[in-house]
Amino acid sequence: MVIRSRDSQSEHDRMEHAGVGRYWLVFAALLAGTAATVFVARMHLPHPYGLLTALLIACTKSALVVLFFMHLWDHGGANRLVFATSVVFVALLIGLVVLDSASRFLLLNPGRGATLQMEPPGPDILTPRDPPGVERWVPPAPARPE
């Protein structure tokens, strides 16, 4: 396949060249998004909402970077299709990981109520144990006055 310079030159001529003002506006929006991220982090929202809000702000900021600083706003066609496909696959992979970890053993999900009532599988390595065959002396219980 031969790329003709005339075609790429005509595509370059068709593109609108953005002024510096657009980049300053996007830069200001990115700074506002960073301030919003810091504000939300200090607000201590309930469990799923803090994470969802932070992800929404991060996705918005990354979309601004991709659209304007990587010039996807000015290009069309295959570039936008590749970007949309990659976003769908990243969302699919993150969603599958979240669904997989949510369906695991209950002790791996500390947000559930049954977690504190269950014993972990396997030996408890934090509690000191006596070697097999050695009995520990237990002091007698104090006598109760009658």
GIFENBEL-V755227 format. One line per field, one symbol per residue. ss: DSSP state (H for helix, E for strand, L for the rest). burial: b if it has 9 or more other ideal C-beta (glycine too) atoms within 8 Angstrom, else e. A space follows every 10 residues. Layout:
ss=???
burial=???
//
This chain:
ss=LLLLHHHHHH HHHHLLLLLH HHHHHHHHHH HHHHHHHHHH HHHLLLHHHH HHHHHHHHHH HHHHHHHHHL LLLLLLLHHH HHHHHHHHHH HHHHHHHHHH HHLLLHHHLL LLHHHHHLLL LLLLLLLLLL LLLLLLLLLL LLLLLL
burial=eeeeeeebee eeeeeeeeee ebbeebeebb eebbebbeeb eeeeeeeeeb eebbeebbeb beebbbebee ebeebeeebb eebeeeeeee eeeeeeeeee beeeeebebe eeeebeeeee eeeeeeeeee eeeeeeeeee eeeeee
//
